[in-house]
Amino acid sequence: MEPTFAAISVSLGGSLIEMNIFEYIVFITPQMSEGLGTTLMIYALTILPALLLGFALGIVKANGPAPVKGLLGVYTWAWRGTPLLLQLMIMKFGLRYIGVIIPDILGAVIVFTLNMGAYITEIMRGAIQSVDKGQYEACHALGIPRGRMMLRVIIPQSIRIAIPPACSEAINLVKDVAIIAVIGMQDILRVANQITQRDHTIIPYIYGFIVYLLLSSLLVKLFGRLEKRFTSYD
């Protein structure tokens, strides 16, 4: 019997069992939860290091010595100028040809951290350079040392400017993690695809669609509050 949206036939223990949509959703939830766990693990391990790396390197790129700025320019150029999927494939498959094997989870976290960190670096650099020049002139006129000026005056203002676009990058990250399905990692998307191919029904895709939508909506709300808190001047 061909499966339909309302009735799904599942092979279980050698027998063909027909389920309605609600029974089927309950049936596939444990498998989908495993994929969700991988997605959340990579996101959780990536988000804070990527933000910290980007903010720190952005400060250095805006104020560091020329050789360091040049190196950071190469870093942001390379990681922003190449596809994220290609970066993952190099980490997963390419490094093996030079004798470097990195566990899948660690490799994915490294790639996502360096990729997102490159974008945050440019966001922070731009934020620092967008601070009104009058702030610098006022600090110089008051005799405030450059280090103290950056720490107490320029960087706090820059962070306020950088937080909205940085939050957008943090929200996009949860969707970017889905790319790991292409290199064989068991995230939500790959699990949904495997179940769909096995059971010949669109329901797992819809399940994954809703999960990603809920995750993104939750992150939009959380980062929206963070943005409001740190960009409010009240």
N, CA, C and O of each residue as an XYZ file, in Angstrom:
936
protein
N       0.849     -1.204      0.000
C       0.000      0.000      0.000
C       0.873      1.238      0.000
O       1.786      1.361      0.817
N       0.598      2.150     -0.910
C       1.396      3.360     -0.999
C       1.083      4.276      0.188
O      -0.086      4.466      0.524
N       2.117      4.851      0.833
C       1.875      5.754      1.933
C       1.290      7.067      1.457
O       1.601      7.532      0.360
N       0.450      7.660      2.272
C      -0.127      8.966      1.960
C       0.162      9.897      3.113
O       0.773      9.508      4.108
N      -0.290     11.142      2.966
C      -0.055     12.103      4.041
C      -0.821     11.707      5.302
O      -0.339     11.929      6.413
N      -2.024     11.115      5.137
C      -2.869     10.794      6.286
C      -2.602      9.404      6.844
O      -2.882      9.150      8.016
N      -2.072      8.504      6.035
C      -1.798      7.149      6.490
C      -0.426      6.734      5.999
O      -0.159      6.732      4.797
N       0.446      6.380      6.940
C       1.824      6.055      6.607
C       2.090      4.610      6.958
O       1.789      4.158      8.063
N       2.661      3.882      5.999
C       3.013      2.489      6.239
C       4.488      2.410      6.605
O       5.346      2.890      5.864
N       4.782      1.799      7.761
C       6.143      1.718      8.269
C       6.508      0.261      8.477
O       5.735     -0.504      9.054
N       7.692     -0.124      8.005
C       8.184     -1.477      8.214
C       8.822     -1.556      9.596
O       9.799     -0.861      9.876
N       8.270     -2.396     10.451
C       8.759     -2.500     11.823
C       8.838     -3.976     12.189
O       7.824     -4.673     12.228
N      10.051     -4.442     12.457
C      10.241     -5.841     12.826
C       9.821     -6.803     11.744
O       9.350     -7.905     12.026
N       9.993     -6.379     10.486
C       9.629     -7.257      9.375
C       8.168     -7.181      8.982
O       7.762     -7.779      7.986
N       7.364     -6.445      9.759
C       5.939     -6.305      9.456
C       5.648     -4.880      9.007
O       6.314     -3.932      9.426
N       4.649     -4.746      8.155
C       4.238     -3.437      7.665
C       3.111     -2.921      8.539
O       2.026     -3.500      8.587
N       3.386     -1.823      9.228
C       2.401     -1.246     10.151
C       1.921      0.084      9.599
O       2.718      0.930      9.196
N       0.609      0.254      9.589
C       0.038      1.510      9.100
C      -0.294      2.406     10.287
O      -0.907      1.968     11.260
N       0.121      3.668     10.193
C      -0.102      4.634     11.274
C      -0.806      5.865     10.719
O      -0.677      6.196      9.540
N      -1.556      6.537     11.595
C      -2.072      7.843     11.200
C      -0.984      8.886     11.460
O       0.063      8.560     12.019
N      -1.216     10.107     11.068
C      -0.182     11.129     11.108
C       0.338     11.378     12.529
O       1.534     11.583     12.732
N      -0.567     11.359     13.497
C      -0.167     11.645     14.881
C       0.679     10.503     15.462
O       1.673     10.743     16.147
N       0.277      9.283     15.184
C       1.067      8.134     15.629
C       2.448      8.149     14.969
O       3.453      7.806     15.591
N       2.474      8.548     13.714
C       3.744      8.573     12.985
C       4.682      9.635     13.557
O       5.882      9.395     13.693
N       4.145     10.795     13.889
C       4.962     11.865     14.481
C       5.587     11.396     15.789
O       6.765     11.644     16.048
N       4.792     10.717     16.609
C       5.314     10.169     17.865
C       6.388      9.129     17.573
O       7.397      9.050     18.274
N       6.161      8.342     16.544
C       7.086      7.268     16.189
C       8.461      7.805     15.762
O       9.490      7.238     16.131
N       8.478      8.896     14.988
C       9.760      9.403     14.482
C      10.419     10.420     15.408
O      11.564     10.810     15.182
N       9.708     10.854     16.448
C      10.260     11.879     17.341
C      11.592     11.484     17.990
O      12.490     12.324     18.051
N      11.765     10.249     18.476
C      13.081      9.903     19.047
C      14.227     10.068     18.056
O      15.304     10.538     18.425
N      14.002      9.684     16.794
C      15.047      9.846     15.787
C      15.310     11.318     15.490
O      16.462     11.740     15.383
N      14.253     12.087     15.361
C      14.402     13.507     15.105
C      15.095     14.207     16.283
O      15.852     15.160     16.095
N      14.826     13.721     17.481
C      15.443     14.312     18.669
C      16.952     14.110     18.682
O      17.697     14.968     19.158
N      17.400     12.971     18.157
C      18.846     12.745     18.061
C      19.491     13.770     17.124
O      20.559     14.308     17.416
N      18.828     14.030     16.001
C      19.335     15.041     15.076
C      19.320     16.422     15.694
O      20.255     17.202     15.512
N      18.248     16.729     16.435
C      18.156     18.017     17.116
C      19.278     18.170     18.130
O      19.838     19.255     18.283
N      19.605     17.087     18.823
C      20.675     17.129     19.813
C      22.011     17.503     19.182
O      22.774     18.287     19.747
N      22.295     16.934     17.998
C      23.542     17.270     17.301
C      23.556     18.736     16.887
O      24.566     19.420     17.052
N      22.440     19.219     16.352
C      22.345     20.619     15.938
C      22.577     21.556     17.110
O      23.349     22.510     17.007
N      21.906     21.283     18.230
C      22.031     22.154     19.396
C      23.435     22.084     20.000
O      23.955     23.090     20.484
N      24.046     20.901     19.973
C      25.394     20.756     20.525
C      26.388     21.616     19.744
O      27.189     22.340     20.335
N      26.332     21.531     18.419
C      27.264     22.311     17.605
C      27.003     23.802     17.783
O      27.943     24.593     17.863
N      25.740     24.184     17.844
C      25.404     25.602     18.035
C      25.934     26.097     19.381
O      26.557     27.156     19.458
N      25.686     25.331     20.430
C      26.100     25.745     21.770
C      27.618     25.843     21.892
O      28.138     26.734     22.565
N      28.328     24.916     21.233
C      29.792     24.922     21.306
C      30.411     25.998     20.426
O      31.580     26.342     20.598
N      29.645     26.529     19.490
C      30.174     27.504     18.535
C      29.879     28.943     18.914
O      30.745     29.806     18.775
N      28.672     29.219     19.392
C      28.185     30.596     19.456
C      29.047     31.514     20.315
O      29.409     32.602     19.866
N      29.382     31.111     21.527
C      30.164     31.995     22.394
C      31.602     32.176     21.902
O      32.068     33.312     21.818
N      32.330     31.086     21.569
C      33.687     31.282     21.028
C      33.709     32.146     19.767
O      34.617     32.958     19.592
N      32.722     31.978     18.892
C      32.697     32.764     17.657
C      32.486     34.243     17.945
O      33.139     35.096     17.344
N      31.580     34.546     18.861
C      31.325     35.945     19.208
C      32.545     36.575     19.879
O      32.943     37.688     19.536
N      33.133     35.859     20.835
C      34.307     36.388     21.532
C      35.478     36.575     20.575
O      36.172     37.591     20.615
N      35.686     35.578     19.712
C      36.772     35.668     18.732
C      36.565     36.874     17.813
O      37.492     37.646     17.566
N      35.357     37.021     17.322
C      35.080     38.115     16.397
C      35.234     39.485     17.032
O      35.829     40.383     16.436
N      34.703     39.654     18.239
C      34.822     40.949     18.904
C      36.284     41.270     19.203
O      36.726     42.403     19.014
N      37.029     40.274     19.668
C      38.443     40.503     20.002
C      39.256     40.843     18.756
O      40.030     41.801     18.756
N      39.081     40.059     17.699
C      39.852     40.305     16.478
C      39.424     41.602     15.791
O      40.234     42.267     15.145
N      38.142     41.954     15.935
C      37.678     43.213     15.360
C      38.365     44.406     16.011
O      38.727     45.369     15.334
N      38.544     44.338     17.329
C      39.245     45.411     18.046
C      40.690     45.501     17.581
O      41.218     46.586     17.338
N      41.326     44.321     17.462
C      42.727     44.298     17.024
C      42.854     44.795     15.583
O      43.781     45.538     15.259
N      41.924     44.385     14.723
C      42.011     44.787     13.320
C      41.818     46.287     13.149
O      42.364     46.886     12.222
N      41.046     46.890     14.036
C      40.812     48.331     13.940
C      41.961     49.142     14.530
O      42.170     50.291     14.142
N      42.714     48.548     15.473
C      43.701     49.340     16.203
C      45.099     48.741     16.253
O      46.027     49.384     16.743
N      45.264     47.526     15.756
C      46.547     46.852     15.876
C      47.588     47.366     14.897
O      47.292     48.204     14.046
N      48.806     46.860     15.022
C      49.879     47.235     14.086
C      49.579     46.726     12.686
O      48.808     45.782     12.511
N      50.188     47.352     11.699
C      49.907     47.042     10.297
C      50.095     45.567      9.940
O      49.248     45.012      9.240
N      51.182     44.900     10.393
C      51.338     43.479     10.039
C      50.197     42.608     10.562
O      49.740     41.690      9.880
N      49.745     42.908     11.783
C      48.637     42.140     12.364
C      47.350     42.417     11.601
O      46.573     41.500     11.333
N      47.124     43.675     11.252
C      45.946     44.019     10.455
C      45.967     43.266      9.126
O      44.934     42.802      8.644
N      47.157     43.155      8.545
C      47.277     42.440      7.280
C      46.922     40.976      7.408
O      46.222     40.426      6.558
N      47.405     40.332      8.477
C      47.092     38.922      8.708
C      45.600     38.725      8.941
O      45.004     37.781      8.424
N      45.002     39.619      9.719
C      43.568     39.514      9.975
C      42.762     39.797      8.708
O      41.675     39.251      8.515
N      43.307     40.651      7.853
C      42.649     40.902      6.571
C      42.613     39.651      5.710
O      41.611     39.376      5.050
N      43.703     38.893      5.713
C      43.752     37.631      4.963
C      42.752     36.634      5.543
O      42.052     35.939      4.806
N      42.694     36.573      6.882
C      41.762     35.653      7.552
C      40.315     35.957      7.174
O      39.583     35.057      6.762
N      39.898     37.206      7.310
C      38.502     37.543      7.010
C      38.211     37.411      5.514
O      37.114     37.014      5.121
N      39.191     37.742      4.693
C      39.024     37.603      3.231
C      38.806     36.145      2.849
O      37.922     35.840      2.048
N      39.600     35.248      3.413
C      39.525     33.827      3.057
C      38.245     33.186      3.571
O      37.579     32.461      2.832
N      37.893     33.440      4.819
C      36.753     32.748      5.423
C      35.419     33.329      4.998
O      34.412     32.621      5.003
N      35.388     34.616      4.625
C      34.152     35.202      4.122
C      34.015     35.035      2.620
O      32.916     35.145      2.076
N      35.125     34.770      1.948
C      35.109     34.708      0.497
C      34.989     33.324     -0.089
O      35.014     33.172     -1.311
N      34.858     32.297      0.756
C      34.710     30.926      0.269
C      33.452     30.301      0.869
O      33.036     30.686      1.961
N      32.840     29.338      0.167
C      31.606     28.726      0.671
C      31.831     27.975      1.992
O      32.840     27.294      2.174
N      30.885     28.117      2.884
C      30.946     27.411      4.161
C      31.000     25.901      3.948
O      31.711     25.194      4.661
N      30.247     25.413      2.967
C      30.249     23.972      2.689
C      31.641     23.497      2.276
O      32.082     22.429      2.701
N      32.332     24.280      1.453
C      33.682     23.911      1.042
C      34.622     23.866      2.243
O      35.471     22.978      2.332
N      34.479     24.801      3.150
C      35.309     24.811      4.356
C      35.071     23.544      5.184
O      36.010     22.950      5.714
N      33.814     23.146      5.284
C      33.490     21.921      6.014
C      34.067     20.691      5.317
O      34.567     19.780      5.977
N      34.001     20.663      4.007
C      34.508     19.506      3.259
C      36.027     19.398      3.366
O      36.573     18.297      3.429
N      36.702     20.543      3.386
C      38.151     20.514      3.585
C      38.472     19.946      4.960
O      39.373     19.120      5.106
N      37.727     20.397      5.970
C      37.954     19.913      7.333
C      37.635     18.416      7.445
O      38.363     17.668      8.099
N      36.551     17.991      6.808
C      36.099     16.608      6.935
C      36.905     15.640      6.077
O      37.307     14.574      6.542
N      37.139     16.018      4.814
C      37.767     15.089      3.875
C      39.177     15.505      3.444
O      40.070     14.664      3.339
N      39.371     16.780      3.199
C      40.634     17.239      2.643
C      41.825     17.057      3.556
O      42.898     16.661      3.100
N      41.656     17.340      4.847
C      42.787     17.265      5.770
C      43.324     15.844      5.912
O      44.478     15.652      6.294
N      42.507     14.866      5.613
C      42.955     13.471      5.716
C      44.112     13.174      4.776
O      44.940     12.306      5.051
N      44.166     13.899      3.663
C      45.219     13.648      2.682
C      46.575     14.183      3.124
O      47.601     13.881      2.515
N      46.570     14.983      4.194
C      47.851     15.428      4.757
C      48.041     14.838      6.160
O      48.857     15.323      6.944
N      47.274     13.787      6.460
C      47.451     13.064      7.710
C      46.791     13.670      8.920
O      47.117     13.305     10.050
N      45.855     14.603      8.707
C      45.164     15.239      9.835
C      43.723     14.753      9.871
O      42.963     14.980      8.929
N      43.351     14.090     10.949
C      41.978     13.602     11.113
C      41.395     14.233     12.370
O      41.918     14.056     13.471
N      40.318     14.961     12.190
C      39.666     15.660     13.292
C      38.276     15.067     13.490
O      37.552     14.885     12.511
N      37.877     14.759     14.726
C      36.512     14.244     14.964
C      35.463     15.173     14.363
O      35.641     16.391     14.337
N      34.375     14.590     13.884
C      33.361     15.361     13.164
C      32.838     16.561     13.945
O      32.800     17.675     13.423
N      32.437     16.336     15.191
C      31.868     17.429     15.985
C      32.883     18.546     16.166
O      32.568     19.718     15.963
N      34.101     18.182     16.548
C      35.145     19.188     16.754
C      35.446     19.934     15.455
O      35.590     21.156     15.455
N      35.541     19.195     14.353
C      35.826     19.832     13.070
C      34.739     20.825     12.680
O      35.037     21.923     12.211
N      33.483     20.442     12.873
C      32.376     21.335     12.538
C      32.408     22.583     13.407
O      32.192     23.692     12.917
N      32.677     22.404     14.692
C      32.735     23.549     15.602
C      33.858     24.500     15.200
O      33.671     25.716     15.215
N      35.018     23.963     14.842
C      36.146     24.804     14.412
C      35.766     25.614     13.178
O      36.009     26.819     13.122
N      35.166     24.949     12.186
C      34.806     25.634     10.948
C      33.770     26.718     11.207
O      33.935     27.849     10.751
N      32.711     26.392     11.927
C      31.664     27.385     12.186
C      32.192     28.550     13.023
O      31.805     29.699     12.809
N      33.077     28.250     13.975
C      33.643     29.317     14.809
C      34.491     30.264     13.977
O      34.356     31.483     14.090
N      35.369     29.708     13.139
C      36.229     30.553     12.318
C      35.429     31.312     11.266
O      35.734     32.467     10.969
N      34.411     30.673     10.704
C      33.587     31.327      9.694
C      32.788     32.484     10.293
O      32.838     33.607      9.793
N      32.056     32.199     11.363
C      31.255     33.257     11.985
C      32.165     34.313     12.603
O      31.852     35.503     12.566
N      33.301     33.877     13.176
C      34.242     34.822     13.757
C      34.748     35.831     12.745
O      34.973     36.992     13.088
N      34.932     35.401     11.488
C      35.389     36.317     10.440
C      34.354     37.405     10.177
O      34.705     38.571      9.996
N      33.082     37.023     10.156
C      32.028     38.013      9.928
C      31.910     38.980     11.117
O      31.755     40.187     10.933
N      31.986     38.435     12.327
C      31.894     39.297     13.510
C      33.101     40.232     13.590
O      32.975     41.375     14.030
N      34.268     39.746     13.164
C      35.459     40.593     13.142
C      35.217     41.846     12.303
O      35.532     42.956     12.732
N      34.663     41.666     11.116
C      34.408     42.811     10.249
C      33.300     43.700     10.799
O      33.339     44.919     10.634
N      32.323     43.099     11.446
C      31.254     43.884     12.063
C      31.830     44.779     13.160
O      31.512     45.966     13.233
N      32.682     44.199     14.014
C      33.260     44.961     15.117
C      34.232     46.019     14.606
O      34.249     47.143     15.106
N      35.032     45.665     13.622
C      35.956     46.650     13.044
C      35.185     47.844     12.487
O      35.547     48.995     12.729
N      34.132     47.562     11.751
C      33.317     48.635     11.187
C      32.658     49.473     12.274
O      32.532     50.691     12.141
N      32.238     48.811     13.352
C      31.595     49.541     14.445
C      32.578     50.508     15.105
O      32.229     51.650     15.404
N      33.801     50.047     15.328
C      34.822     50.911     15.937
C      35.123     52.101     15.036
O      35.237     53.230     15.513
N      35.249     51.858     13.758
C      35.577     52.935     12.835
C      34.412     53.883     12.592
O      34.595     54.974     12.053
N      33.208     53.463     12.991
C      32.046     54.333     12.803
C      31.796     55.255     13.989
O      30.952     56.148     13.911
N      32.520     55.047     15.086
C      32.368     55.946     16.238
C      32.797     57.349     15.831
O      33.821     57.531     15.172
N      32.016     58.320     16.223
C      32.280     59.709     15.833
C      33.698     60.138     16.198
O      34.153     59.902     17.317
N      34.394     60.768     15.253
C      35.774     61.199     15.478
C      35.877     62.209     16.617
O      36.936     62.374     17.222
N      34.767     62.878     16.899
C      34.772     63.830     18.002
C      35.052     63.165     19.343
O      35.589     63.796     20.254
N      34.686     61.886     19.463
C      34.958     61.151     20.702
C      36.466     61.011     20.915
O      36.965     61.175     22.028
N      37.178     60.706     19.837
C      38.634     60.589     19.918
C      39.256     61.940     20.265
O      40.134     62.026     21.123
N      38.793     62.993     19.589
C      39.349     64.318     19.800
C      39.108     64.803     21.223
O      39.972     65.441     21.825
N      37.913     64.492     21.762
C      37.613     64.902     23.125
C      38.526     64.199     24.127
O      38.996     64.811     25.087
N      38.771     62.914     23.896
C      39.663     62.161     24.786
C      41.094     62.688     24.717
O      41.777     62.793     25.736
N      41.537     63.013     23.516
C      42.880     63.566     23.362
C      42.987     64.922     24.072
O      43.988     65.224     24.721
N      41.952     65.711     23.932
C      41.953     67.037     24.562
C      42.001     66.929     26.087
O      42.580     67.786     26.756
N      41.398     65.886     26.628
C      41.387     65.680     28.079
C      42.625     64.944     28.565
O      42.798     64.731     29.765
N      43.483     64.557     27.636
C      44.710     63.860     28.023
C      44.504     62.416     28.433
O      45.328     61.855     29.156
N      43.424     61.809     27.984
C      43.152     60.413     28.327
C      44.046     59.509     27.485
O      44.051     59.633     26.261
N      44.805     58.600     28.106
C      45.676     57.691     27.348
C      44.866     56.862     26.358
O      43.692     56.576     26.592
N      45.509     56.472     25.235
C      44.799     55.755     24.176
C      44.181     54.448     24.669
O      43.042     54.130     24.330
N      44.946     53.682     25.481
C      44.422     52.422     25.971
C      43.157     52.604     26.796
O      42.186     51.864     26.645
N      43.187     53.597     27.666
C      42.014     53.861     28.504
C      40.863     54.396     27.656
O      39.702     54.055     27.882
N      41.196     55.232     26.684
C      40.164     55.764     25.784
C      39.431     54.624     25.074
O      38.202     54.615     25.003
N      40.203     53.657     24.546
C      39.583     52.541     23.840
C      38.719     51.711     24.774
O      37.602     51.328     24.427
N      39.249     51.434     25.969
C      38.557     50.555     26.903
C      37.312     51.187     27.491
O      36.298     50.511     27.666
N      37.373     52.464     27.798
C      36.287     53.110     28.535
C      35.319     53.889     27.651
O      34.170     54.110     28.033
N      35.772     54.301     26.480
C      34.933     55.180     25.660
C      34.561     54.541     24.314
O      33.381     54.397     23.994
N      35.574     54.164     23.537
C      35.319     53.745     22.153
C      34.702     52.346     22.075
O      33.690     52.150     21.401
N      35.310     51.378     22.762
C      34.816     49.997     22.658
C      33.378     49.844     23.169
O      32.581     49.181     22.505
N      33.007     50.430     24.327
C      31.599     50.308     24.751
C      30.622     50.847     23.708
O      29.575     50.245     23.471
N      30.957     51.973     23.086
C      30.072     52.512     22.049
C      30.052     51.594     20.825
O      29.010     51.399     20.199
N      31.206     51.041     20.498
C      31.298     50.150     19.334
C      30.470     48.894     19.536
O      29.818     48.417     18.607
N      30.496     48.360     20.747
C      29.730     47.144     21.026
C      28.240     47.402     20.842
O      27.522     46.547     20.322
N      27.777     48.554     21.257
C      26.371     48.908     21.057
C      26.019     48.903     19.565
O      24.947     48.448     19.166
N      26.943     49.417     18.758
C      26.716     49.467     17.313
C      26.774     48.066     16.707
O      26.003     47.743     15.804
N      27.693     47.235     17.210
C      27.940     45.918     16.608
C      26.913     44.867     17.008
O      26.723     43.891     16.283
N      26.252     45.045     18.140
C      25.375     43.987     18.650
C      24.229     43.619     17.696
O      23.999     42.427     17.494
N      23.498     44.572     17.098
C      22.400     44.150     16.195
C      22.847     43.250     15.046
O      22.261     42.183     14.863
N      23.882     43.640     14.246
C      24.292     42.716     13.175
C      24.921     41.430     13.699
O      24.805     40.382     13.063
N      25.593     41.498     14.861
C      26.165     40.281     15.447
C      25.057     39.321     15.864
O      25.196     38.108     15.709
N      23.965     39.853     16.390
C      22.824     39.014     16.765
C      22.206     38.352     15.535
O      21.772     37.202     15.598
N      22.167     39.071     14.428
C      21.650     38.481     13.192
C      22.511     37.307     12.740
O      21.987     36.288     12.290
N      23.841     37.448     12.860
C      24.736     36.349     12.524
C      24.506     35.163     13.458
O      24.539     34.014     13.019
N      24.274     35.435     14.741
C      24.043     34.365     15.710
C      22.751     33.612     15.408
O      22.676     32.401     15.616
N      21.740     34.315     14.922
C      20.476     33.671     14.562
C      20.651     32.823     13.303
O      20.120     31.716     13.213
N      21.398     33.351     12.334
C      21.624     32.612     11.093
C      22.433     31.334     11.314
O      22.319     30.375     10.550
N      23.246     31.334     12.360
C      24.108     30.177     12.607
C      23.314     28.889     12.767
O      23.743     27.843     12.281
N      22.170     28.942     13.436
C      21.410     27.712     13.676
C      20.932     27.103     12.361
O      20.779     25.886     12.258
N      20.694     27.949     11.354
C      20.303     27.436     10.034
C      21.524     26.968      9.251
O      21.455     25.999      8.496
N      22.642     27.664      9.438
C      23.873     27.255      8.752
C      24.331     25.867      9.200
O      24.928     25.125      8.420
N      24.052     25.522     10.446
C      24.478     24.216     10.964
C      23.899     23.071     10.142
O      24.469     21.980     10.107
N      22.764     23.316      9.479
C      22.134     22.268      8.667
C      23.048     21.774      7.552
O      22.838     20.683      7.022
N      24.055     22.557      7.190
C      24.961     22.161      6.109
C      25.736     20.895      6.466
O      26.203     20.187      5.574
N      25.880     20.602      7.765
C      26.644     19.410      8.155
C      25.989     18.133      7.644
O      26.637     17.087      7.590
N      24.711     18.204      7.270
C      24.042     17.023      6.711
C      24.734     16.555      5.439
O      24.772     15.359      5.150
N      25.282     17.499      4.682
C      25.913     17.165      3.401
C      27.186     16.357      3.599
O      27.558     15.568      2.730
N      27.862     16.543      4.734
C      29.101     15.793      4.977
C      28.855     14.573      5.881
O      29.790     14.013      6.452
N      27.583     14.177      5.997
C      27.265     12.912      6.657
C      27.026     12.972      8.149
O      26.969     11.925      8.794
N      26.884     14.164      8.729
C      26.627     14.252     10.164
C      25.125     14.218     10.435
O      24.326     14.757      9.670
N      24.768     13.581     11.528
C      23.364     13.299     11.805
C      22.681     14.473     12.503
O      22.415     14.413     13.703
N      22.401     15.520     11.768
C      21.654     16.638     12.340
C      20.181     16.481     11.973
O      19.781     15.451     11.431
N      19.381     17.491     12.264
C      17.943     17.418     11.999
C      17.669     17.140     10.522
O      16.861     16.275     10.183
N      18.344     17.876      9.657
C      18.078     17.757      8.228
C      18.411     16.361      7.703
O      17.624     15.768      6.966
N      19.575     15.839      8.083
C      19.963     14.515      7.578
C      19.025     13.433      8.099
O      18.635     12.536      7.352
N      18.663     13.513      9.372
C      17.744     12.524      9.936
C      16.390     12.596      9.227
O      15.807     11.567      8.885
N      15.899     13.810      9.010
C      14.615     13.969      8.315
C      14.688     13.381      6.907
O      13.740     12.745      6.446
N      15.802     13.592      6.233
C      15.964     13.061      4.876
C      16.005     11.533      4.879
O      15.410     10.887      4.017
N      16.717     10.958      5.863
C      16.797      9.502      5.948
C      15.421      8.888      6.211
O      15.061      7.876      5.610
N      14.667      9.496      7.098
C      13.335      8.969      7.413
C      12.408      9.109      6.215
O      11.616      8.211      5.927
N      12.507     10.236      5.518
C      11.685     10.462      4.327
C      11.964      9.416      3.254
O      11.041      8.872      2.648
N      13.252      9.140      3.025
C      13.624      8.133      2.028
C      13.159      6.747      2.444
O      12.796      5.935      1.593
N      13.167      6.468      3.735
C      12.760      5.152      4.224
C      11.247      4.955      4.149
O      10.765      3.901      3.736
N      10.504      5.996      4.559
C       9.055      5.839      4.710
C       8.261      6.450      3.556
O       7.041      6.300      3.497
N       8.944      7.134      2.641
C       8.285      7.707      1.463
C       7.139      8.635      1.843
O       6.015      8.481      1.365
N       7.434      9.586      2.697
C       6.436     10.575      3.101
C       7.123     11.909      3.355
O       8.290     11.950      3.744
N       6.412     12.977      3.138
C       6.961     14.325      3.306
C       6.959     14.774      4.768
O       7.574     15.784      5.109
N       6.277     14.034      5.622
C       6.087     14.472      7.006
C       7.397     14.767      7.739
O       7.455     15.776      8.442
N       8.455     13.951      7.622
C       9.697     14.294      8.323
C      10.275     15.642      7.896
O      10.841     16.358      8.722
N      10.140     15.994      6.622
C      10.610     17.301      6.167
C       9.815     18.424      6.829
O      10.374     19.434      7.256
N       8.504     18.226      6.905
C       7.653     19.225      7.548
C       7.997     19.328      9.037
O       8.028     20.420      9.605
N       8.251     18.189      9.649
C       8.670     18.141     11.057
C       9.942     18.973     11.237
O      10.021     19.819     12.128
N      10.937     18.723     10.378
C      12.185     19.484     10.466
C      11.972     20.962     10.200
O      12.578     21.806     10.860
N      11.116     21.284      9.240
C      10.789     22.672      8.923
C      10.267     23.391     10.163
O      10.687     24.507     10.469
N       9.356     22.746     10.866
C       8.765     23.355     12.063
C       9.795     23.496     13.173
O       9.819     24.507     13.875
N      10.650     22.483     13.337
C      11.678     22.548     14.379
C      12.623     23.715     14.125
O      12.928     24.475     15.044
N      13.087     23.864     12.890
C      13.981     24.978     12.559
C      13.273     26.317     12.745
O      13.875     27.283     13.215
N      12.001     26.373     12.377
C      11.243     27.612     12.517
C      11.109     27.997     13.987
O      11.245     29.169     14.341
N      10.841     27.009     14.841
C      10.720     27.279     16.277
C      12.062     27.703     16.876
O      12.124     28.629     17.685
N      13.136     27.018     16.471
C      14.470     27.385     16.966
C      14.824     28.813     16.565
O      15.286     29.600     17.392
N      14.608     29.140     15.302
C      14.925     30.481     14.820
C      14.088     31.533     15.534
O      14.594     32.595     15.898
N      12.804     31.236     15.734
C      11.921     32.181     16.411
C      12.356     32.405     17.852
O      12.322     33.530     18.350
N      12.766     31.325     18.524
C      13.243     31.445     19.899
C      14.506     32.301     19.960
O      14.641     33.158     20.832
N      15.433     32.061     19.024
C      16.670     32.837     19.002
C      16.411     34.295     18.662
O      17.062     35.184     19.211
N      15.469     34.552     17.762
C      15.109     35.937     17.435
C      14.625     36.659     18.688
O      14.978     37.813     18.931
N      13.821     35.967     19.473
C      13.297     36.589     20.693
C      14.408     36.807     21.722
O      14.491     37.876     22.326
N      15.263     35.798     21.923
C      16.334     35.906     22.914
C      17.334     36.989     22.535
O      17.700     37.821     23.365
N      17.774     36.976     21.282
C      18.751     37.982     20.857
C      18.112     39.358     20.719
O      18.795     40.375     20.837
N      16.809     39.396     20.469
C      16.107     40.670     20.451
C      16.150     41.328     21.821
O      16.346     42.538     21.931
N      15.967     40.528     22.862
C      16.050     41.064     24.225
C      17.469     41.512     24.547
O      17.681     42.555     25.165
N      18.445     40.701     24.114
C      19.844     41.062     24.338
C      20.178     42.371     23.640
O      20.829     43.245     24.212
N      19.731     42.494     22.412
C      19.985     43.712     21.641
C      19.343     44.922     22.309
O      19.957     45.985     22.406
N      18.112     44.758     22.765
C      17.420     45.868     23.422
C      18.123     46.292     24.703
O      18.217     47.478     25.018
N      18.616     45.293     25.439
C      19.272     45.584     26.714
C      20.581     46.355     26.521
O      20.866     47.308     27.246
N      21.371     45.926     25.530
C      22.704     46.507     25.374
C      22.738     47.732     24.462
O      23.732     48.457     24.441
N      21.676     47.968     23.718
C      21.674     49.143     22.848
C      20.792     50.262     23.391
O      20.709     51.342     22.805
N      20.128     49.990     24.528
C      19.296     51.026     25.129
C      20.177     52.013     25.895
O      21.104     51.612     26.598
N      19.888     53.273     25.755
C      20.669     54.303     26.433
C      19.954     54.821     27.683
O      20.388     55.787     28.311
N      18.842     54.152     28.030
C      18.097     54.592     29.228
C      18.806     54.145     30.484
O      18.335     54.419     31.588
